[in-house]
């Protein structure tokens, strides 16, 4: 059984073949953590792991059966103010001004399967046999408030999910000013913290730094998860590498403002907390009301970072992403954005689509500029009706012409935004987030609609449903091109303004839910100025996301490598664009651009009519290769071999579930003078299986152990002789 309760010891042991997680009901009725790590054999009591005792400056929170000093005790859902001076998981303001809480154990239940926490996104099971769930009910008598902590352990993956719910019954109202999804106290601080951080056009760079006494954190207070920090962190032992060593991963299934932090105390214990950012939350609860936190997904690995990533990939691809497109092969698409921007008409669009069809493209996507009077980014956001001057036959007419060519048709939208220069804003000027009497801050010359208000979501939904329902649309690219400022709702009273930022995200989820319900076979791709809202919450609604507006192949090595730390290859939107690249103005060869983009949801972001005949031949070969191998690329097991953050080389590979096929790709950024040889050591193959390797026009037979331990010699000088800088090498491996 994955979950065992030892009644006499008052301990819960959650375990599978990978890890153990042990919870103690302490003497004061609160919950402590005894162990989280590699699986250990069960016993009647793990009391020997309980550490507490008086120290200088310590406050005694309970004297039965031993002196309990919360400052030095590892806890499950800690609170500040009763002897623990570290940051707590929840802060609740009461009518008398106090923020002191005391949630103590009442009861628990153990059940098969995994409950939903709708309307919030979360992982799920398709059979109750896949997981087991523990719910622990705690109660604060003074407030008359219940706290339900939910833990789900997967039976065949090193995954533990956490969430918390507050149910208030007291006569006096309370206000949640912090309500984290969960966390864990670890007994030492000998870790590096790994985070995925950056900015627009360089999202999710891998950052690694040692923990020290104090707080190390990642966060967003931008209203969405952001390009600056992804809602993920990992703690890895100092010696941990991609393929060996212990690591703990923490990933938040949420798309709004968040906080993830590691706090090392004076006795070198480490506390991890993750959830909605408390500085953006004030959530009042009256009698009968509840608050549900987002889900925290924790992964344990003793086989390094790459194994942690593989677990996240499997879980998020098959038990977070949902619906019609979850397991289907994704179409090769061409998006017109970098080909035309907003300067197009129907003739130009059809010309681009016709050429795309000739090369083997399957889906044509019309980006920004098709609606209202949208000829630049200063106008018409919010006016979701077609610009008949550009498209006389409307979206319906254009989509029918595209489909007549043998292509599917997709459309770009940005439903959360509005320009002041629009009919929608003129009709509803109070529907943007803004503070009365204060300057309304534009960004990209647009403003954020108040999605915390149902009537606003209703209006946008009505317009989009009409556009989508009256045309032949197979794909929607949902964009979001700015962060939130002046987060104040004119439809909400003063005492509930602290709810607006979270309710905004709930409004986004609501609109996604309605459109998916109405159009279940549409492939949704999320986007936010590229990868500024690339998070697990979005993957629940859209199985792929535009990874970054930066389509440069060299920069994409770092972006896609970092993204793969958590997110499956099938979710990573990756396109070939024109050169010089529109973001960094670099010239890279077409082969390298393709070899990078293959490891994602593949497509093109250019006008194929501008390519030479030789380049069109390469494009056709790329598309043929991708179609033949996209199932392997998206559903295989991904291995990172060489990091672009550590040198001039990058390498990765994907191996079939049966280990009988693999695709390997190696990239060299700059061509070295008088370069030597590299031994590229592969991963994930069967040691005793013979494989045929097709490389440099030659086939050879090698055993898996030879390819993994001796490696494949790559002559750097010969490899890039005819290419120069920005070279790539992609080759297939098949069972002989």
Secondary structure by P-SEA (a helix, b strand, c coil): ccccccccccbbbbbcccbbbbbbbccccbbbbcccccbbbbcccccccccccccccccccccccccccccccccccccccccccccccccccccccccbbbbbbcccccccbbbbcccbbbbbbcccccbbbbbbbbbbccccbbbbbbbbbbccccbbbbbbbbbbcccbbbbbcbbbccccccccccbbbbbbbbcccccccbbbbbbccccccccccccccccccccbbbbbcccccccbbbbbbbbbccccccccbbbbcccbbbbbbbccccccbbbbbccccbbbbbbbbbbbbcccaaaaaaaaaaaaaccccccccccccccccccccccccccccaaaaaaaaaaaaaacccbbbbccccccccccccccccccccccccccccaaaaaaaaaaacbbbbbbbbccbbbccccccccccccccccccccccccccccccccccaaaaaaaaaaaaaaaaaccccccbbbbccccccccccccccccccaaaaaaaaaaaaaaaaaaaacccbbbbbbcccccccccccccccccccccccccaaaaaaaaaaaaccccccccbbbbbccccccccccccaaaaaaaacccccccccccccccaaaaaaaaaaaaaaaaccccccccccccccccccccbbbbcccccccccbbbbbbbcccccbbbbbbcccccccccbbbbbbcccbbbbbcccccccccccccccccccccccccccccccccc
